[in-house]
Amino acid sequence: MKDDALLPPTAEIAPMFAVPLSQARMPGHESINAQLRSLLLARADDPQFANPQPSLKQQVGVFESQFNLFAWPEPPVQKLREFCWTELGRTLQALNGYTAAEMSRLRIYSHTWFHVTRAPGFVIAHTHPMASWSGVYCVAPGGESSAHPESGVLRFHNPHYYSNMFLDPGNARLAAPFHHGTWSVRLRAGQLVLFPSWVSHEVLPFHGTDERITIAFNCWFGMGDGQGAAGAA
């Protein structure tokens, strides 16, 4: 083809069927994460806090708690809850175009839990049925491994399952957001990632020498009668 073919196309290109992924970082997370780390590691050693009926097969090196974390009264948990729900509310308002009055009626219902992962723990690919939004907050990413550059990576799978059924030079090198395959996030301490619950995701095997500690939640919503501020259950 001629060199002028490298110029931007004159036709408009739209990102049809795009998947929103929202990220934020908690201000002052260092102090809160230090408190959360101590609390969660202590409770990960107590069987009464373990999930008695995990929905996924628990892999060696992974502890999963019961689904009531944000009901704990400890101050660092409640501060994190406030941050997560605030960022989630901002994301929902931006994507749905809700007014301030509508946001005041929004009610959040959730399951919240934590994972402590030690080598060689991982989480298989899965989705979260019966929820509309999910999130992951990083308390501690765990140490990196030079021999395993993708250690502990949070990986999202492209939901366009047939996008690579036929590959040739016309589509083999599509750039984001049109690319095939996966999208990986290497979590940092204090980082919150929000995503639609139907998106398939996994955590790759962790090979760090310490603990990878994350907090996760699934949310579904309702509209209240407009009395008072937005609430959560």
C-alpha positions as CSV (number, residue, x, y, z in Angstrom):
1,M,0.0,0.0,0.0
2,K,1.1,3.6,-0.5
3,D,2.6,5.6,2.4
4,D,-0.4,7.9,2.5
5,A,-2.4,4.9,3.7
6,L,-0.7,5.4,7.1
7,L,-2.6,8.6,7.6
8,P,-5.6,8.5,10.0
9,P,-8.8,7.3,8.3
10,T,-11.4,9.9,7.4
11,A,-14.2,7.6,8.5
12,E,-15.3,7.8,12.2
13,I,-14.3,4.8,14.3
14,A,-16.5,4.1,17.4
15,P,-15.6,1.7,20.3
16,M,-18.8,-0.4,20.1
17,F,-19.6,-2.7,23.0
18,A,-16.9,-1.2,25.2
19,V,-16.3,-2.5,28.8
20,P,-15.9,0.2,31.5
21,L,-13.1,-0.4,34.0
22,S,-12.7,2.3,36.7
23,Q,-9.5,2.8,38.9
24,A,-8.8,5.0,41.8
25,R,-6.1,5.2,44.6
26,M,-7.0,5.8,48.2
27,P,-5.5,9.0,49.7
28,G,-3.4,8.2,52.8
29,H,-3.6,4.5,52.2
30,E,-0.3,3.8,53.9
31,S,-1.6,4.1,57.4
32,I,-4.9,2.4,56.8
33,N,-3.3,-0.4,54.9
34,A,-0.9,-1.1,57.7
35,Q,-3.8,-1.4,60.1
36,L,-5.7,-3.6,57.6
37,R,-2.7,-5.8,57.1
38,S,-2.4,-6.6,60.8
39,L,-6.1,-7.2,61.2
40,L,-6.6,-9.4,58.2
41,L,-3.5,-11.5,58.8
42,A,-4.6,-12.2,62.3
43,R,-8.1,-13.2,61.2
44,A,-6.7,-15.3,58.4
45,D,-5.2,-17.5,61.1
46,D,-8.6,-17.9,62.8
47,P,-10.9,-20.6,61.3
48,Q,-14.1,-18.8,62.4
49,F,-13.4,-16.1,59.8
50,A,-12.9,-18.5,56.8
51,N,-15.6,-18.9,54.2
52,P,-17.3,-22.3,54.9
53,Q,-18.7,-22.7,51.4
54,P,-16.5,-21.0,48.8
55,S,-18.0,-20.9,45.3
56,L,-14.6,-21.6,43.7
57,K,-12.2,-24.4,44.5
58,Q,-9.7,-22.9,47.0
59,Q,-6.2,-23.3,45.8
60,V,-3.2,-24.0,48.0
61,G,-1.9,-20.8,49.5
62,V,-5.2,-18.9,49.3
63,F,-7.3,-17.9,52.3
64,E,-10.8,-16.6,51.6
65,S,-12.9,-15.0,54.4
66,Q,-16.7,-14.9,54.9
67,F,-18.6,-12.4,52.9
68,N,-19.4,-9.8,55.6
69,L,-16.1,-7.8,55.8
70,F,-17.7,-4.3,55.5
71,A,-19.9,-5.1,58.5
72,W,-16.9,-5.2,60.7
73,P,-16.8,-2.2,63.1
74,E,-13.0,-1.6,63.1
75,P,-12.1,1.9,61.9
76,P,-9.8,1.0,59.0
77,V,-12.5,-1.3,57.6
78,Q,-15.1,1.4,57.8
79,K,-12.8,4.0,56.3
80,L,-12.1,1.7,53.4
81,R,-15.8,1.0,53.0
82,E,-16.5,4.7,52.7
83,F,-13.8,5.1,50.1
84,C,-15.0,2.2,48.0
85,W,-18.6,3.2,48.1
86,T,-17.8,6.8,47.2
87,E,-15.7,5.8,44.2
88,L,-18.3,3.2,43.1
89,G,-21.0,5.9,43.4
90,R,-19.0,8.3,41.3
91,T,-18.5,5.6,38.6
92,L,-22.2,4.7,38.5
93,Q,-23.3,8.3,38.3
94,A,-20.9,9.0,35.4
95,L,-21.8,5.9,33.5
96,N,-25.6,6.1,34.1
97,G,-26.1,9.8,34.0
98,Y,-27.9,9.9,37.4
99,T,-28.8,13.2,38.9
100,A,-27.9,14.1,42.5
101,A,-31.5,13.4,43.5
102,E,-31.3,9.9,42.0
103,M,-28.0,9.2,43.7
104,S,-29.5,10.1,47.0
105,R,-32.0,7.2,46.5
106,L,-29.4,4.7,45.4
107,R,-29.0,1.7,47.8
108,I,-26.0,-0.6,47.7
109,Y,-26.2,-4.2,48.6
110,S,-23.0,-6.2,48.8
111,H,-20.9,-9.2,49.7
112,T,-17.4,-8.2,50.8
113,W,-14.5,-10.4,51.7
114,F,-10.7,-10.6,51.8
115,H,-8.0,-12.9,50.3
116,V,-4.6,-13.6,51.8
117,T,-2.5,-15.3,49.1
118,R,0.9,-17.0,49.6
119,A,3.0,-18.7,47.0
120,P,1.9,-20.5,44.9
121,G,-1.7,-19.4,45.3
122,F,-4.0,-18.3,42.5
123,V,-7.7,-17.8,41.6
124,I,-9.2,-19.5,38.6
125,A,-11.0,-17.6,35.9
126,H,-14.6,-16.7,37.0
127,T,-17.4,-14.2,36.9
128,H,-19.8,-13.0,39.6
129,P,-23.4,-13.9,38.8
130,M,-26.3,-12.0,40.5
131,A,-24.3,-8.8,40.8
132,S,-23.8,-5.8,38.5
133,W,-20.5,-4.4,39.8
134,S,-17.5,-5.9,41.4
135,G,-14.3,-4.4,42.9
136,V,-10.9,-5.3,44.2
137,Y,-8.8,-3.2,46.6
138,C,-5.1,-3.9,47.2
139,V,-3.9,-3.9,50.8
140,A,-0.5,-5.4,49.9
141,P,0.5,-6.5,46.4
142,G,3.2,-8.9,47.8
143,G,6.7,-9.1,46.6
144,E,7.6,-9.4,43.0
145,S,9.5,-12.4,41.5
146,S,12.0,-11.8,38.7
147,A,11.6,-15.4,37.6
148,H,7.8,-14.9,37.3
149,P,7.1,-11.4,35.8
150,E,3.3,-12.0,35.9
151,S,3.2,-13.2,39.5
152,G,-0.1,-12.2,41.1
153,V,-1.4,-10.3,38.2
154,L,-5.2,-9.6,38.0
155,R,-6.2,-10.6,34.5
156,F,-9.4,-9.7,32.7
157,H,-10.5,-11.7,29.6
158,N,-11.9,-10.1,26.5
159,P,-15.7,-10.9,26.4
160,H,-15.7,-10.8,22.6
161,Y,-15.2,-14.5,22.4
162,Y,-15.3,-14.7,18.6
163,S,-13.1,-11.7,17.9
164,N,-10.1,-13.9,17.0
165,M,-11.9,-16.7,15.2
166,F,-10.2,-15.6,12.0
167,L,-6.9,-13.8,12.2
168,D,-4.9,-12.3,9.3
169,P,-2.9,-9.1,8.7
170,G,-6.2,-7.1,8.7
171,N,-6.9,-7.7,12.4
172,A,-3.9,-9.4,14.0
173,R,-2.4,-6.2,15.5
174,L,-5.5,-4.2,16.6
175,A,-4.6,-1.7,19.3
176,A,-6.6,-1.2,22.5
177,P,-9.5,-1.0,23.0
178,F,-10.1,-3.2,20.0
179,H,-7.4,-5.8,20.7
180,H,-7.9,-9.5,21.3
181,G,-6.9,-11.5,24.4
182,T,-6.6,-10.2,27.9
183,W,-6.0,-7.0,30.0
184,S,-3.7,-7.3,33.0
185,V,-3.5,-5.1,36.1
186,R,-0.6,-5.3,38.4
187,L,-2.1,-4.0,41.6
188,R,-0.4,-1.4,43.8
189,A,-1.1,-0.8,47.5
190,G,-4.1,1.5,47.8
191,Q,-5.4,0.8,44.3
192,L,-9.1,0.1,43.7
193,V,-10.4,-1.5,40.5
194,L,-14.1,-1.5,39.6
195,F,-15.5,-3.6,36.8
196,P,-18.8,-5.1,35.6
197,S,-19.4,-8.4,37.5
198,W,-20.0,-10.4,34.2
199,V,-16.4,-9.9,33.0
200,S,-14.3,-13.0,33.4
201,H,-11.2,-12.5,35.5
202,E,-8.5,-14.5,37.3
203,V,-5.4,-14.0,39.5
204,L,-2.3,-15.6,38.1
205,P,-0.1,-17.7,40.4
206,F,1.6,-15.6,43.1
207,H,5.3,-16.3,43.6
208,G,6.2,-13.5,46.1
209,T,8.0,-14.2,49.4
210,D,5.4,-12.5,51.5
211,E,1.6,-12.1,51.4
212,R,-0.6,-10.7,48.7
213,I,-3.7,-9.2,50.5
214,T,-6.7,-8.0,48.7
215,I,-10.3,-7.0,49.5
216,A,-13.1,-7.8,47.1
217,F,-16.8,-7.1,46.8
218,N,-19.8,-7.8,44.6
219,C,-22.7,-5.2,44.5
220,W,-26.3,-5.0,43.4
221,F,-28.5,-2.0,43.7
222,G,-32.0,-0.6,44.3
223,M,-33.7,2.8,44.5
224,G,-35.0,3.9,47.8
225,D,-37.8,6.4,48.6
226,G,-35.6,9.4,48.5
227,Q,-35.4,9.8,52.3
228,G,-31.9,10.5,53.5
229,A,-28.5,9.9,51.8
230,A,-27.5,7.0,49.8
231,G,-27.1,3.9,51.9
232,A,-25.5,0.5,51.8
233,A,-26.3,-2.9,53.3
